Amino acid sequence: MKIWDDAESARVFANFRQYLTGWDEGQPHEREVDYFRSGLGTPQFNGVVRVRSLSTIEQAVATARAHLAGVPWWWWVGPDSPEGTPTALEQSGAAELTVVPVMVRPLDRVTQPSDAPTDLRIEEVRDLDRLTELVRTYSTSMGIPSKLEADMVRIESKRQDNADIVRLAAVLDGRVVGTTVVITAQEVAGIFLVHVAEAHRRRGIGGALTAAALQVGRERGMRLAALVASPAGEPLYRRFGFTTVSEYRIFTVPA
């Protein structure tokens, strides 16, 4: 499914690839398959984001298995992979884990939420202490073990594309209670890691974070905002004018 046209689709998924491969502690790997390895023991931050050609799918699967051995990982299949990739992966032993919607909206306007707590502040994360709080908040929300926190902070702080990234913290009573990360590249504001601490949900904090992320995109001159939505987040994003235009199919591949 196209995102309006092929050029915009290409920009959106290039933005997503940049964000995901930025978790690799080395350089992004661009051979027959684009993969990234953070080394973290959680599949969100290790995986494959694109295979270049189905003619090399068997070699691509073998490459991914070899380089991602020892860590949990996912294979993300979007429209930037050749048509037929899901079938080829299944024939190689992969199993589909889930399908997640890709949503976009133009950045010609920003809708401001009205229901956030009046004393809530949305702050850009600029120092290591706040980054640690940010990581702790979103990793707890994601169910990621706390023992990975230090390594996640280290990788976040050393990303080679940090000039393209704005990290936002929702702060209430001096504590980080919500997070999002915006990567501005390819004329797209890619919005990731929108999380609110469990005790503070359903108070408008997710909306405040989304509005702030859209404003970052506008200020940096991006044309589109794009995100991968969870079932819980999709209704919120629709209220902000996001439309589902494509999807990622996520696969697991046995060792």
N, C-alpha and C positions, 0 to 999 in steps of 0.2 A: 504494500500500500504506500502511495506516495505522500510526502509531506508537501502539498501544494505543487511543487515541481521538483525535478531531479536535483537542481542546484541547491535548493534549500534543504532537501533531504540529506545531501552529501555534507552540507555544513553542520547540520544537527548531529549526525552520527560521527563526524570527525571530532566534534566537541566532546561527545561522550567517550570516544576512544582515548582522547588526550587525558581526560580525567581518570579513567580507569587505569591506563598504562602508566600514569604518573605515580601509582602505588608501587611500581617496580623499583627496587633499590639500585638497580643498574640503569641501563639504557633500555628504552622500548625496543622490542624485538620484532623486526619486520623482515621476515623471510617469506616462506609460503604461508605462514600463519602469524598473526599478531597476538602475542601473549604477554602476560605480566606476572611477576612473582614477587610479592612483598615478603614472603616467608612467614607471615602471620598464620596462626592456626585457625583461620576462619575463612570460608570460601568467598566472601564478598570481595576480598582483596587479593585474590589470585585467580588467574583464568585466561581464557582466550576471548578476544573480541572480534576477530575476523579471520576467515580463511580466504586466500586470494583466488584460488581456482579449485574446482572440484576434481580436476585432473590430478591434483596432488593431495587429495583428502586423506588417503591412507598414510602418506608420509607426514602430513600435518598432524594427524592424531598421534602418530608415534612420537613426533617432536614434542607435542604438548605433554604427553605422558612422561617422557624422559625429563623434561625441564621443570615440570610441576610435581614430580615425584616427592612424596613426603609431606605435602601440604594439601588441605582440602581446596577444591577449586571448581569453578563453573565455566561452561562454554556458552557465551552470549551470541545468539544468532539474530541479527537485525537485517534490514534491507541492504546493508552494505556488504553482506556476504552473498555469494552467488545463489540464485534460485535453485532449490533442491538440496541445500545444505542440511536441513533437518533430516531428510530421508537418508542422506549419505552418512550422517552421524549415527543414526539408528542402526544402519547396516554395519557400522563399525563397533556396535555394542553400547552406544550412548543411550541414555533414557531421559525423556523430557521431565524436568522438575516442575516448571511453572511457566506461565505466559504473563508478562507484565506490559501494561499499556504505556506507550510513549505519547506525551501530551505536549502541545505547543500553543503559543499565543503570540501575536505581534506586540511589540513594545511601544505602541503609539500612545498608550495611556497606562496609568497605574491606578488601581482601585484601592483605596485606603479602608482598612477594616475599622469598625466603630465599636467592637465589643471586647477589645483587649483591656486588661487592667490598666487603670490610669497611671499607676506608678511603674509600669513595665518600661524598660529601656531596651532598645536594640542597639548593640554596640559592635563595632568591628574589632575582631580579635587581633591584637598587635603585639602581645608579649607571651612568653612561655607559660606563665602562670595561668593566664586566661585560656591559652591553647590546651593546657592540661585539663582544665575544667570543661572545655568544649568536648574534648575527646571522651572524657569520663561520662558526660551527659549522653552523647549519642551512642556510645558503645554499650552503656547500661540499657538504654532503650532498645537496642538491637539484640540484647542478650549475649553480648560478646564477653568472654571471661575477663575479669579485671586484671589478670596477670599479663594480658597483652597490652595494657594501657601505655606503659613506658615506650614500647617499641612503636606503637601507633603514633604517639606524640613525636618521637624521633623522626619517623618517616614523613609525617605531615610537615614538620619544620624544615626538612631538607629537600622537599620536592623541587625539581628543577624548574617547574613552571609556576612557582609561587607568585611571580609578578602578574599572572593571569587570574589569580585566585583571591577572593574576598571571603573570609570566614566571619559569620555573624552569630552573636550570642544574644539570646533573650535573657535579660537580667532582672531579677525580682528580689528585693530585699538583699541586694549585694551578692546574690548567688545566680549562677547560670542555670536556667530552667528549660532552655530550648536552644536549638542549633540549626543552622543551615550553612552550606558551602556553595558559593557561586563561582563558576569558572567562565571567564569571558574570553572566548576564542572563536574564530571562524564566523564572526558577526552574530554569535549566539551566546546568550547567558544560560549556561547549563546549571540547573539547580539540583543539588544533591544533599543528602543527609539532613532532611527536614525532620527533626525529632523534638518532642516535648517530654520532659520528665513526667512519669506516670501520675504523680500527685498533682500536677498542674495542667492536665489535659482538659479539653472542653471549656476553656476560658478565653479563647480567642488568640492564644499565643501563636499557634501555627499560622493563623491568618496574618498576624503582625510580621512574622518572619517571612512569609511569602511576599507580602507587600514590600518589605525592605529588600528582598532579593530582586524583585522586579525593578525597584528604584536603582539598585546597583547596575543592572543591565542597561537601563536608560542612561545613567550618568557616564557609562563607559562606551556609549555609542553603539550598542548592540541592536540588531534588528528584531530578533526573536528571543523568546524565552522558551526553554524546553526542559522536560523532566521525565523521569520514569516514576509512575505513580503506584503507590501501594493501594490496596482496597480501602483502607481507612482514609487515605489522603485524597483519593480521586474526587469525592464530592466537594471537598474544599477547593480543589484546583478548578473544578468546573465553575464554581462561583466567581473565581477570578478570571474567567474567560478562556481557560485552557480547553482545547479540543483534542480528543484522542484521534491520532492520525496514523499511528503505526504501532508496532509492538516489538518487544524482545522475547524470543523463546529461549529459555535457559535450560541447559542440559547438564547432566552429570555424566562423567566418563569413567568407567572402572579402570583401575590400575592395570 
